[in-house]
C-alpha cells in the first residue's frame, strides 16, 4: 500500500481523484472517441428537466384542464418511455468501423469487435552498449457490447527481427481503481481470468513469444486495463559518445541505432538536451552535435522560458495534459522535473520508467517516438485499433574527454 507523502499528494486526490502519476495516465488513456461521454451536470439537468416537465403536465394539463387525473398514468409512462428512447439513442457510439460504414451497416448492428478499441502507451528501453532491452506497454481495451474475448499480444515483425533473444513476454491485467489510479472501485463476481504464456515459431526463429489472456469478460460500455511486459536482447552495437573538454556538452557524430525512424527525438545528457530533426531516419547520421539546438533539460520538462529579468514555466495540470508525449516525458524523467513538487503526484506504480537518477552518470539518452507500435494486441485474432504512443529510449555510453595537451582524461566532478 502506497501512503501519500506531503500536502501535494493529498491535494492531487482532491483535484484529480488520484495521487499517483499513473492515475493521470489512466485518465488520459481511458478516454475513447467512440464512446459518448456525459458529465454528471448534464445528467442532473436531464433528470431535473424530466421532473419539471412531468409535474406541470400532470398537474396543469391533465388534472386542471382535462379534469381526468387517471390520464396522468398514461402521460407519465409516455414521457418516461420517450426520454428513455432518447437517452439510448444518445448513447450510441460516435463512430463505427470504416468497413461497416462503407457497407451501410449501422452502429447498432455493428459486431462487438468492430466497436472495440484500445488506447495505449508503450516504452522500449535499450542499453545500446550491451543490447539488453525491456518493454512496457499499458493500455485500456474498450468494448461497447458485453463480450467474453481472448486477448493476445505479440511482437511486430519490426521488433521480432531486431530481437536476438527473448527472456519473457507477458500480457496480463494491470491496475485496479483506487486512491492511486483514481476511478470508482466496483466489486464484481466475474469469473477468474486465465493468463497463459506460450512460445510461437516465427519462420526459422523460435525465440519470439506471444502471450494470451483467455476468456476475459468485458462489460458493456466499459474498459479493461492490460499491460505487456518484455525482457529481451537486441542486435545493437554503438560507439561511445564523447564529452567536450571542460564542459558538460557532447561532441562528435550521432547515428540512429534503432530499426525505425525516430520522430521528435532528443539526446539528453546531464543538464542538457539536444533537439534532433523532426524525423531522424533509420541509419541517419548527424555529423556534428554542435549544430543541434540545445536547452536546459529541466527547463524543457517544465516548458520554462527565459524572460528579460526572470524565467517563467508552465505549471502541471493535474486534471489534464493535452499532449500525450509530454505525459510520456514526465513518466520517463519525473524527478528531473521536480517530482512531487512539480506535478503534485507521486510516481510509484510506474516508477521503473523514471531514469532521472542515471542522468548524472556517464550515460546519455536518445529518446523519441516511433510511428508504429513495437507490439500488437489482438482480440479474438483481430487487431485492435485506437490511439497509441510508442516511445523508444536508448541508453548511450559516454566517455570522458581527453586533454589535447597531455592526453590525460578530464573527469568533471
N, C-alpha and C positions, 0 to 999 in steps of 0.2 A: 504494500500500500504506500503510495507516494503522498506525503503530507505537504501542504502548501508552505512556502517559505516567504515570509515578509508580507507587507501590505499589498505589494504589486500583484501577487498571485491571487489573493482574496478579491482584489478589485477586478481582476480579469474574469472571475466567476460571476460577479455581479453584472458585468457588462456583456460578456460574450457567452456565458454559460459553461465555460471550461477554463482550466488553469494551465494546460499544457499546450505547447505549440502544435502537437499532433491534433488537438481539438480544432485548431484553426485550419489544418489541412483537411480534416473530416468535413468541416463546414464548407470548404471550397469544392471538394470532390463530390460531396453528396448533394449536388445540385444538377439537375438534368433538364435540358431544354425541352425534352419530350414531355415532361410532367408539368402540368399547370399547377402553379403554386398560389395559395390563397393565404393571406395574412389573417391573424386572429381578429384584427379590427374589421376586416371585410366580412368575416363570418358573423361577427356580432351585429354588424349593420343589417345583414340579411335576416337574421333571427328577429332583431328588433323591428325591421320593416314588416315581417310576417305578422307579428303581433299587432302592430299598428294598423295593418290592412284588414286583418280578420275582425278585430274588435269593432271598428266603425261599420264594417259591412254587416255583421250580425246584429249589432245594436240599433243602428240607424235605418238601414235599408230593409232588413228582414222584419225586425220587431216593430219599429215605429211606422214605416211607410207601408209595407205589405201586411203587417199585423199577422204574420204567420211564423211564430217562433220555432216550430218544428222544422221549418225550411232551413234553419241555421245548420242543422246536421249535414244537409246536402251542400250548402255553400262552403262550410268549413272543410269538408272532405275534398271538394273540388279544388279549393285553393291549395290545400296541403299536397295533393297529387300533382298539381301543376308546378308548384315550387320544387317538388322532388324531381320531376322530369327535367326541369330547367337546370337544377344543380348537377344531375347526372350528365346532361349534355355538356355542361361547362367543364366537367372533369375529364372529358375526352382528351387523348394525347394531342399535343400541338402538331407533331409531325409523325409521319409513318414511313415505313421502309420505301425507298425510291422505286423498287420493283413493284411494290403494291400500288404506288401512286400511278405508275405508268400503265398498269393494267386496269386502273379504275377501281381497285379494291378499297373499301372504306376502312377507316381506322378501327371501327368497332369489329370488323370482320377479319382484321389482320391476325396472323398467327402470333402466339405468345413470344416466339423467338424474334419475330420482326419488330416487336415492341420492347425488346430488351436492349440495354445499353450498359457500357462500363466506362467510368472515368477513373483515371489512374495517374500516379506519378512514379517514375522509375529512375533509379540511381545505379549506375555502374561505376565502381571504383576499381582502378587498376594500378598496381605497383609496376611502373614501367621498367624498373631495374630487374625485377625477378619474374614478372609475368603473373604473379598472384592477383586474383581478382575476386570481387564479390558483387552481388547484385541484390537490390531490394526494390520490389515493386508493390505498392499499396494502391488498392482501388476499391471502388464500390460498384456492385452489379445491381442494376435496377430492373425490375420486372413490372410490367403494367398488369399482367394477369397472374393468378396463382398457378404455380407450376412446381414440379419436382424435377430437377435437372442434374446433369453431370457437368462439372466444370473441369476443364483440363488446361494446363499450362505447358508450354514447350518453347525452346529457344527458336528464334527466327533463323533462317538459313545463314544470314549475315553473322550472327553470333556463333552459331554452331561451327561454321567454317573457321572462325577466329580462335575458338577454344581448342586447346590441346588435351586437356584432362578435366573432368568434372568430378568434384568430391560429392556434392549433393545438390539436388534440385527439388525444392519443396514448395507446394501450394497448400495453403491452409487458411482457415478463418483467422481474422486478426482484429482484435479490439472489440470492446463492447461499450455501450453508452454508460457514462458515469461522470464523476466530477472532473476527470482529466480530459476525456474526449467530448464531454457535453452530450446532449441528446436526452431522450426520455428512456428511463430504464423500464422495460416491459418484460415480465416473466412469461414464458411460453412453455408448453408441454410438447414442443416439437421433438420428433424422433432424433436420436443422436446421429451425428454425421460420421461417415467412414472416410478417413483420409488414407490413401494408399499411394505408394511410390513405385513406379516400375520403369525399368530401363527399356529403351527402344533403339533399334538399329537404324541409322540414317545412312544409307548406302553401305560403304565399307567401314563406317565408323560405328562403334558400339559404346562410345562414351558420352553420347548425347542422351539426356534424360527428359522425361515428361512426368508430371505429377497430376494426380486426379483427386477431386472431391466428388464422391459418388452419392447420388440420391440426396441432393441438397434441397430442402424446401424453400421456396420463395413465396412470400405472401403477396397479395395484390397491391400494386402501387407502393411497393416497399423496396428497400435496398439491402444488400448484404456486403459486409466488409471482408475482403480477402487479401492475402499478401503472398508474394513469391519471393523465396529466398534461395540464392545460388552462391556456392563457393566453387571456384574453378581456377584453372591456369590457362593463360592465353599465350599466343605467339607474339612476344614483344621484346625488342632489344633496342635501347636508345643510348646515346652518349650523354654524359652528364653535362648540364649547363654550367656556366662559369660566372662567378661574381666579378664585377669590376673592382679593381684595386682601390681600397679606401672608401668604398661606398656599399650600400645595400642593394644596388642595382645589378641586373644581369647583363651579360654581353654574349655575342655570338649569334648563331642562327638557330631557328626552330623549325622542326618538321612535324607535320601531323602524323602521329603514330597510330591513329585509330583507323579501322576499316570503313569509316563513314565520314562524310563531310561534317565539319564542326561549325555550328551556327552560333553566332553571337558569343564567340569564345573569349576567354580571359586567361591570361597567365598571371598567377598570383605568387608572389614571393615576399615573405615577411610583411612589411607595411605597404607594399606597392602592388598595384595591379596594372597589367599591360593589356590594352584593348586590341584584340585581333580583328582582322577584317570580318564583316558580317557573315561571310562564308569562307571557311578555311578548308579547301578541298582535300580529298584523300591524297596523301603523298606530297601535298603542297609544302613549300619551303619559304620561310621568312628569313632572308639573308642576314638582316641586322636588326636586333631587338631595339636598338636606339631609335629606329624610325617609328616605333609604335607610340601611341598616346599613352601617357602614364597618369595615375592618380593615386592618392592615398586610399588604401583598401577599406579602412573603416569609414571614410567619407563616402565611398561608393556604396557600401551596405546601407548606410543611413540616408543615402541620397542627399548628402550635405554639399552645399555650395558656398564658396567664399564671397563675402561682401566687402565693402570698402574698409570697414574697421572691425568686422567680426565675421562669423560664419553662421549659416542657418541650415538646419537639417529637416528632413521630412519625418514626422513622428509616425510610429507604428499604429495602425488602426486595428484594434483587437476585433472589431466586428467584421471587417472585410479587407481584402487586398485584391485590387483589380488584376494585377499581374501574377499569374501562376509561377512564372520564372523567378520573380522576386521572392516569393514564398519558398521556392526551392533553394535559392541562395541563402536564405535565412536558416533553413534546415541544415545546410552544409557548413555554415560559419556563424552560428548563433552567438557564441561567446565573443567573437571578434567584433560584433556589432554592439556589444554591451550586455548581452544576455538578458536576464530578467529586468535589469534597469531600463533597457530599451523597449522590449516587447511586452513587459509585464506578464510574461508567460514562462513557465518552466520548459525545459527541453529534456525530458527523461525517457519517454516511451520510444522516441526515435533519436535518442541522444547519440547512438553509434554513428549517425551520419555526420556529426559535427567534428570536423578536423581542425578546429581552431588551435588546439594545443600543439599541432605539428607545424604551425606557421613560423615558429621561432627556431625550428630545426633546419638542417641543411637540405631542405626539400622545397620544391616549387610545385604548384598545382596548375594543371592545364584543364580548364573547366569550360563546358559548353553543352549545348543541346544538340540532339540529332533528329533528323526528320522522321525516321521510322523507329518504332519500339524495338528493344532488344529481345523481348519475349512476346508471345501471343497467347491470348486467353480465348478458349472456345467454349460454347455452351451447346451441349449435345452435338458436338462436331461442327458447329457453325461459328465462325469467327465473330466475336463481339466488337461492335463499333462504338465510338464515343470519343470524348475529348481526353487526350493523353499528353503528358510531357515526359520525354525521355532525356535524361542528363547523363553525361559521362565526365568522370574526374580522374585524370591521370596524375599520379604522384611521381614527380620527376626529380632525380638526384641532382644536387648542386655541389660542385667542388669549389673550394676557396680559390681566390685569385692568387696568382704568383707574381711576385715583385719582378719588374722588368730589369732591376739593377742587380739584385742579389740572387734572384731565383728562389728565394725563400717563400714559404706560404704565409699569407697575411690572414689572420683569424680575427674577425670582428667580435669582441667580447660584448 
